[in-house]
């Protein structure tokens, strides 16, 4: 099935299962659907089994959203416990459309737990509480992590999977790979039979030298990844910079943050170090999984300046990892540079990535799907340096081989159903679905919302600026922005937005304690003055406000957006 047909099936409001081999654009299709929904003022909830997987769509982990802690399986008693939480009632009351990504990593127990919780909060026995469910993933890729052998290990083996009556979209057009030789190898793995030609091709890539000087190394085990990263860092003769996290909360809660995320207590970086971003920051242009190289360090605050793999220059700032209690109150916070060394990464963390070249070691493969995921990260066989294989490396789960043909047949049926409708009938179905979700169908209003999204002011979404009154009430007892942000349990960027609103609404409130140092303020002030003097139209928004991006670029990307914003609070011309 092609993406345009799958998108129409998604628009119809049915429960949908999107699948297909690696590189067929499953995430791209979901992003198209999410954009379509937001343009009609519908805001889906997006979840995935891991933080890295969730970051690909700007979502959150299943365990976090469903307040499961470390649980996979729950009972009615636990649902009753959750039903007493007011913040969860508010959360699930808004939920009308749920997108679940990387379903191959979700156990049947976890899948059933999500269903049980939604039935409880929605007060209905309908599967997943009657919300539209969109599921995406490829069962040939990494399966759920389990320390014990299970007879049922995949989400589709949960009873509720069948009850959802999913329309299947099996995407088959490949976008990542542009090499028929590599596509043949991947197709062989999916068929369960490796041809002599594929074996010969893989053998020809054994320890093959690549044109890229430092290809990303993919390994199955963390111990190999850590060893390589430390060895490569040691080879650099540039100055080492140590970044030690700051934290607030009990030792036990701080430890929970470290165990549930990729953040490091101590991070050593050098100019030239290969790095992996471990947080989402759409504004600065990186997500959990973006790779790059440390280009320099800011002379102002010593923060690293990274050139990403796609050429974007980013000046880093501290990010926060927080832990909430059952009342959604932040009880622990860790602040640290959102990076890890990335000469090598585990195959598990690479799922969803696209790499120009990779050095892959499959000699210690211990799980079906690992070899397939690793090999499918690259675009072309010329980008592969294969260091080793074992007997498990190219295997996929026999059960998936058995059901794959049935999944393809289900996709054909879904195609026939949507194709049976005329263009006018489809349009009516699409509009009825949006109306059911509380969205807009008027062309004029949709166009208006598209413009709102472009200026980052979508109507009524979760991205709208939150209230600032509580922030104002804490200013007296908060001497720094970090203190203020910590007390509010919000990011530094959000707090700065609040300060602008406070300045406009309460001109008598003294904000001088948050004024940046004179060196930084003068530097930003000079750049603002220069840009205003040049008066180039593209540097200003429609209301005449100077955009932040030209200021950021004028400062050679060495001053963060947040630091620019806080300076602008005190610049009067």
N, C-alpha and C positions, 0 to 999 in steps of 0.2 A: 504493500500500500504506500502511496505517496503522501507527503506531508499535508498537501492542501486538502485531500480527502479526510485525513485524520483530524485536521482542524475543524472541518465541518461536523464531524461526529462529536467532537468535544463541544462545539457550540450548541448541539441539539439538546444538551442537558442530561444525556444518559450517563450512567456509570461506565467508565472507560478504562481499559488496560492498554497502555502504550508499551510496545516492546519492539525488539529488533536487535540486530547485531551491533557491536560497538562501532561508533562513528556514523550511525544513521540519523543523527540529529534529534534524539529524543528530548534532550534538554532544550535545544533550540525551539522545538515544537511547543513545549510547555511554556517557554518564555513568550512565544507568540500568543498563546491562549491567555496567559496572565495579562499581557498588554491589552488584548481585546477586552477582557473583563474590566480592567481598571479604567479604560476609556469610557466604559458604561457605568462607572461608579460602583463596581462590584469588586470586593477585596477578598480573594481566596486565602485560606490558611494553607501554608506550605510546610510540610514536615519531611524528615528523612532520618534514617537510623544513626547517622554519624554527623558530627559537626562539619566536616569537609564536604560531605554529600549535600547537606542542607545549604551550604554556602553557595552552591552552584545556582540556586534559584532564589537566594535571599530569604531562606526559611529558617526553621529551628529544628532541634532534634525532637524525635517522638517522645522520648522520656521526659524532656523538659516541658513540652506543650501539654502532655497528658498527665503531668505531675506523678510520674511513676517511680521516681527515684532510680534505683538500680533494678527494679522488678521487670520481669518479662511476663509473668503470669499473675493474674489477680482473681479474686472472687467477688461475689455480690457484697460482702462485708466491706471490702476496700472501696467499692463504689459508693456505698452509703457514707463512709468516712469522707470521701471527696465531696459528696453532695452538700456537706455542711460548710464548705468553703465558699464564701461570698464572691471572692475574686474569680473562682473557677466557674461559678454560675454566670457571671458577667461574660467571661471568656467564651464559654460554649453557647451562650444565648446568641452571640453574633455569628457563630459558625454556620454557614450554609453550603460551603463548597470546600472540600478538603482535597489537597493534592499531596500524594505520597510518592516520594522519589526513591530510587535505588531499592526497589522491593526485594531484590534477590538477597539482600542482607537482613531481611526481616523474618524472624521466626514465626511459625504459626501461632505460638503462644502470645507473642507481642501483638500480632495482627488481631487476634481474638480479644485481647485486652482493650485495644482501641475501640473495637466495636461495642464491648460491654459498657465502657465509660460513656460513649455517645448515646447509647440506648437509655442509660440512666439519666443523663442530663436533659435529653430531649423528651423523656417520658413516653417512649414508644418502643415497640418490639421490631420496628423496621430496621433492616441492616444498616449499621452505622448511624442510627438515629434518623434516617431519612434524608441525610445531607447527600449532595452529589459527591461521589468519590471518583477521583482520577488517580490511577495508579500507573507508575512508570518504572521500567527496569528490565533487565535482561537476565534470565535465570542461568545463562551460561557463564555469567560473571560471578564475583565472589559471593559465596553463600553466607548465612548467618554464622557468627563465631559461637562455637559450643565446645565445652570441655568434655562432654560425654556424647557417645554415639546415640542418635535418635532415629527412630523409624520414620518420623515425620519431621522434616527440617525446613520446608519451604512454606511461604505464606499461602500459596494456593492450596495447601493441604488443610488449611483451617476451614471448618464448615461454613463460615460466613462468606468465604470467597465465592462459592457457588450461589449463595443467596443474593449476592449483589447483582447478579445477572449482567455481568460486564460485557460491553461491546469491545471487541479486541481490534487493535490497530497494530499490525505487524509491519513496521517500517523496513523497507528493503533497499532503498537507494542510499549508497554509502557516500558520505561527504568528507570524512576524515582521511581515509586512505585514497591515494591517487595512483596506486601501483597494483596491477593485476596479479603480480607474483605474491605480494603480501596478502591480498584479498583471498587468493587461492589457499594459502596456508591457514588463514583464519576460518575459511569455510570448511576446510578439512577437519579442523579441530571441532567445529560445531557438528560435523557429520559423524564424529567418533572414529574416523579412519584417516590416518595420515598417509598420503600417497608417497611413493618413492621420489617423485619430483619435489614435493614439499620438504622431505627429509634432506634431499640434496641441497636445496636452497638454504635451509637452516644450517647445514654443515658448512656451507660456503661463507657464512657470516661469523663463524667461530673465531673469536679474538681479532676480528677484522678492524683495521685502523679506519677511523672516520675523519671526515674533513672538519667537523666541529671539534675544536680543541678540548672542550670540557663538556661532553654529553652528560645528561643526567643519568646517574646510576640507579637502577632499580634492583632491590634485593628483597628476599622473602622475610628476613629476620631483622629485628631492631638492632641486635648486637653488631651485625655487619655494617649497618647504616651508621651507627655511632662511631665505630672504629674508623671508617673511611672519612667521615666528616672531620673528626679530630686530627687525623693524619694530614688531610689536605690543608686545614687551617694552619697547622704547624709549619707547612712548607712556605707559607707567605712570609716574606721578610718585612712586611709593613707593621706598624705599631698596633698592638692589641688594645682594644677598648672593652672594658668590663661594664656590663649593665646589670645591676642588681635590682630585683623587683621591690616595690614597696607594697605593704599589705595592711589590712585592717580586719579584725575579727579574731575569733578563737583559733588556736592552733589546729584543732580538729576540723573546723570549717575551711580554713585556708588549705589544708591538706586535701580536702574534697575537691577544691577548685583545681589543684595541680593534677589530681587523678582523672578528672573528667575533661581536661582540655590539653592543648599542646604547649601551653605557656610554660616558660622555664624560670626557675628561681634565679639562676645566674646565666647570662648569655655573653659569650666572648665573640667579638667581631673584629675583623681587620679589613682594610681597604683591599678589594679584590675577592672577598668572600662570596661564595654562591649561597643564596638565601631563599627561604620559602616563607611567604606571608601566612600567618596563622589566624587572621581575623578578617572580617569584612569591613571595608570602608569604600563604598561606591563613589563617594565624592572625591577621594584621593586617587581612586582608580585601581584598587586591588581587592581581591577576595581571598578567602581561605584556600590556598593552593597556588596562588600566583608565585612565579619564580623570578629571580633577578640576581644582580651582583651589586655589592656595596661599592659605590663610586667614590664616596668621600664622607666626611663628617661635618656637620654644621659648626661653623666657628662661634655661633651664638650660644647653642645649648648642647653641643657635642652629639646631637642625635644623628643617626646614620642617614645618608642620602643614597637611595637605591635606584639603579637603572633596571627596569623590568625587562623580561625576555622579549617583549614587544616594543621596547625602546622608550617607554615612558619613564621620566625622571620623577622620583617621589621623595620628598623630605618626610621622614618618619616622625611621629609623635607617639607618646605613650597611649596605650589602649587599656581598657579595664575589663577584667573578668569578674563577674559577681555571682554570689550564691544567695538565693532567696529562701525564706522560710515559707510555711504554708499560708501565711497571710500576705505573700508577695512583698515582704519587707526585706531589703538587702541586709544580710547579716555578716557578710564577708566580702572583701574586695581585694583583688590583686592588680597592680598596675605595672606594666612592663612593655618593652619594645616588642611589637607583634611579629617577631621573626624567629626562625630556626635555621641552622646551617642546612644546605641542600645540595651538596655535591652528590649525596645519595639519599634516597627516600625509599620507604617500603612500598611494595606493590599495592598493599591495602590502601595507603594514603594517595596512591596515584590514580585510583579509579575516578574517571570523569575528566582526567587531564588529556591534553593533546601535546605531544612532544615532537620537536623537529628531529631529534636523534636521542638514542638511549643506549646505555651499556647495561645489559640485562643478565643477571645470574640466576638461573633456574635450577641450579644443582642441588638446592636444599628445599625445593618445592614440597609442601606438606598438605596442600589443600587443592581440590579440584577447582578449576577456574583461574588459578593464579597465573599460569602461563598464558592463557587466553587474554586476560586483562593486561598483562605486561606487554605482550606483543602488539595488542591493539591500541596502545598509546601512541605509536609512531605512525607517520603518514606514508612512509616509503621504506622498502626493504633496505635501501641504501643507508638509511638512518639507524640500522641495527648493528650493534656489536654484541654478539652472544658469547657469554663467558662460560656457560655450562648448562646442561640439561640432566634431569633424572627421569625415572620412569613415570613419575606423577605429573611432570611438567606440562604435558599436552593433553592431559585427561580432563574430561568434563563428567559431571554426574550422570550415570546411566539413566536415571529416572527422568532427567531433563531431555535426554535424547529421545526417550519414549514419548513424552508429551508434546515435543516441539511441533510435530506434524499436525497434531490436533489444534494447537494454537494458531498455526497458519490457516487451517481450514476455518476456524472461527473468525479470522480476519477477513476472509473472503465473504462470509455471511454478512459481516458488518458493512462491508463495501456495497453489497447488493441492496441492503436495507436503505442506506442513505441515497443510493443512486436511483432507487425507485421513486423518490420524491422529486417533483418538479422544482424549478428554481424558486417559484413563488411559494410553494409549500415549505421549502427549506427556510426561506426568509421568515415566514410566519412562525415556524417552530423555534428559530433562533430568538426572535423577539419575545415570544411567549416565555422562553426560559429566562431571559434577562429580566423580564417583568416579574417573574416568580421570585427571582433573587433580590428584587427591590432596586434594580438598576434602571437606567434610562435608555429609551429607544429612539427618541427624537434625534434626527440628524443634526439639527442645530445645536442641541445640548451636548451631543457627542463631540462635535467639533470644538465646542467651547471647553469641554473637559480635556481634550487633546492639548489645547493651548495651556490650560492650567497645569497639566503634567509637565509640559516643556519648561515652565518657569518654577517647577517644583512646589506647586500649591494645589495638589489634587483636592477635590471637594469631599469633605467628610471622611477621608481615609485615616488610617492609623499613623500616617506620616505628617499629619497636621501638627503645628506647634502646640505642645501641651500648655496647660495653664501655668502662669508664672507667679501667682500670688504666694504660694507656699515657699517659693524660692526667695521672694522679697522678705518674708518673715524670718528667714534664717541668716540674712546678711549680717545683722548685728553681731552674731556669735561665730561668724566664719571669716577668718582673716585672709584666706587664700581661695582661689577658684577650686583647687582640689578638695579642700575642706568642704566647700559649699556643694560641690558635685557629689561628694561622698555622703553627706548628710541627706541630700535629696534622693540619693540612689540613682542619679542620672549621669549621662556622659558630660564631659567638659563642653563639647559643642552645643548641647542642648541648653546648658546653663548660660552660655554666652548669648544664645538667642533670647533667653529669659531676661538677661540684663538689658538688652536693647529695648524690649517691651517695657521693662520697669522704668528705664530712662525716659521713654516717651510718655508713659502714664503717670509717673511720679517724679517730676523734675527735682523735687527737694531731697530725694534719697541720695546719700553720698556713696558713690561707687569708687572713689579714688584709691581705696586699698587694693583694688584689682588692676590698677594702672601698670602697664609693662615698664621695664627699665628704659631709661632714656635712649640707650643705643638702639634697641629694637624699635622703639616708637619713632625715633628720628629717621631710621632707615625706611620704615613703611610710609611715614609722612612724606618723605622726599619722592618716593615712587608714586604715591597718589597725586602729588602736586604735578609731577612730570606728565603723568597720563592725562590729568585734567587740562593741562596746558596744550597738549597735542590735540585733545578733543576729537579723537577718532570715533566715529559713530559705532563701530563694532565693539568698542570697549564699554559701552553704556547700555543699560536695559531700557525698555520703553518708557519707564517713568523718570529717566534721567539719572538713575543711580549708577555709580561706577561698579562694574562687575568685579568679582574677586579674582577670577582667573587671570586677567591681564596684570593685576598686582602681583599675583603668585609667580607669573612668568617673568615679570620685570625684576623680581627678587631672586631670579635663577633657581626657583623651586627650593630655596634654602630656608624659607620661613613657612611654617604650616598654615593651612587655612584658618585653623582656630586662633593662632597667634595674630594673623592678619585681622581677623574679626575683632579680637579684643582691643587691638590698636585702633581700629576704626571707631570704636566706642568713645575714644578720647580725642579723635581728630575732628576738628570743627570746620575746616574749610571745604 
